[in-house]
Amino acid sequence: MSRAVSYFAGLYQQLMASVVRNSIIELCTRVQIKSPIHSGSFRSSWTGSIGSTPYVVNVNIKQGDSHRNDWLSVAQTVNPGNVFWFANGQPYGPLLEYEGHSPQAPSGMMRITAIEWPQIVRSAVNASRS
C-alpha cells in the first residue's frame, strides 16, 4: 500500500513542478514579447534567477538579437517553493514600464502580464491533465 502512495505522491510532485515551470516560462515569454524593440537590447536583457535578484545587463547584444532567452535555462530548473526572479537591468526599463516611453508598450510589460497570471496558471494546469 505505501508503495502505491509513494508512487502517486511522486507523480503529483512531478505534475506540480511541471505546472510551476510551464507557468513561469509562459509568463516570461509574454513579458519578453511585449517588450518594445528599438535596438533589441531591452528585449534581450531579460534575466532570470532563483532565490535572488539577477543584476546582469546584457551589454554585448548584437543589433537585431531581440529574442534571446537566457532566462529559459533557469526557469526550466524551478521547483515548487522556489522564488523565481525575472528582471531587466537596462537603466531605462522603469521609464518603459511606468512612464509609457515607448508607443510599442505604452502600459508597460510586467504589469499587464501580471494580470494574466491566473489565466497562465489555469492553462498550465489544464495542459498537465492531458
C-alpha positions in Angstrom: 0.0 0.0 0.0 2.7 2.5 0.9 4.4 1.8 -2.4 1.3 3.0 -4.3 1.1 6.1 -2.1 4.7 6.9 -2.8 4.2 6.4 -6.5 1.3 8.8 -6.6 3.0 11.3 -4.4 6.0 11.3 -6.7 3.7 11.6 -9.7 1.9 14.6 -8.3 5.2 16.3 -7.3 6.3 16.0 -10.9 3.0 17.4 -12.2 3.2 20.3 -9.8 6.8 21.1 -10.8 5.7 20.9 -14.5 2.8 23.4 -13.8 5.2 25.8 -12.0 7.8 25.7 -14.7 5.4 26.0 -17.6 3.6 28.9 -15.9 6.9 30.8 -15.4 8.1 30.1 -18.9 4.8 31.4 -20.3 4.8 34.5 -18.1 8.4 35.3 -19.1 7.7 34.7 -22.8 4.8 37.0 -22.7 6.7 39.8 -21.0 9.6 39.4 -23.5 7.2 39.5 -26.5 5.5 42.7 -25.1 8.9 44.4 -24.6 9.5 47.2 -27.1 12.2 46.8 -29.7 14.4 49.7 -30.8 17.8 48.1 -31.0 16.8 44.8 -29.4 18.9 45.3 -26.3 15.9 45.8 -23.9 14.1 42.7 -25.1 17.3 40.7 -24.9 18.2 41.8 -21.4 15.6 39.9 -19.5 17.4 37.6 -17.0 16.1 35.0 -14.6 17.4 33.6 -11.3 16.3 31.5 -8.4 16.4 32.9 -4.9 17.9 36.3 -5.5 17.5 39.2 -7.9 19.6 39.0 -11.0 21.7 42.1 -11.6 23.0 41.4 -15.0 22.7 43.7 -18.0 23.5 42.1 -21.4 25.7 44.8 -22.8 27.1 42.8 -25.7 23.9 42.4 -27.7 24.1 42.5 -31.4 21.6 44.6 -33.4 18.5 42.5 -34.1 19.3 39.9 -31.4 16.0 40.6 -29.7 14.8 37.1 -29.0 17.5 35.8 -26.6 16.1 33.6 -23.8 19.0 33.5 -21.3 16.3 33.2 -18.5 14.9 30.0 -20.0 17.5 27.6 -18.7 17.0 28.9 -15.2 13.2 28.7 -15.5 13.4 25.1 -16.5 15.0 24.2 -13.2 12.5 25.9 -10.9 10.8 23.7 -8.4 7.6 24.4 -6.3 8.6 26.6 -3.4 11.4 28.4 -5.2 11.3 32.1 -5.8 12.0 32.9 -9.4 13.2 36.4 -10.2 12.8 37.9 -13.7 14.4 41.2 -14.2 15.7 43.6 -16.8 18.8 45.6 -15.9 18.6 48.2 -18.6 18.6 51.6 -16.9 15.6 52.8 -19.0 13.4 49.8 -18.0 11.4 51.8 -15.4 10.7 54.5 -18.0 9.3 51.9 -20.3 7.3 50.1 -17.6 5.9 53.0 -15.7 6.1 56.1 -17.8 5.0 54.9 -21.2 8.2 55.9 -23.0 7.5 53.6 -25.9 4.5 53.6 -28.2 5.1 49.8 -28.6 4.4 49.3 -24.9 2.6 52.4 -23.6 1.2 50.5 -20.5 4.4 48.6 -19.8 5.0 44.8 -20.0 5.3 43.4 -16.5 2.1 44.9 -15.0 0.0 43.8 -18.0 1.3 40.3 -17.9 0.9 40.0 -14.1 -2.8 40.5 -14.6 -2.7 37.4 -16.9 -1.1 35.2 -14.2 -4.3 33.4 -13.1 -5.1 32.5 -16.7 -1.5 31.4 -17.4 -1.6 29.0 -14.3 -5.0 27.7 -15.3 -3.7 26.9 -18.8 -0.7 25.1 -17.4 -2.8 23.1 -15.0 -5.2 22.1 -17.8 -2.2 21.1 -20.0 -0.8 18.9 -17.3 -4.1 17.0 -17.2 -3.9 15.9 -20.8 
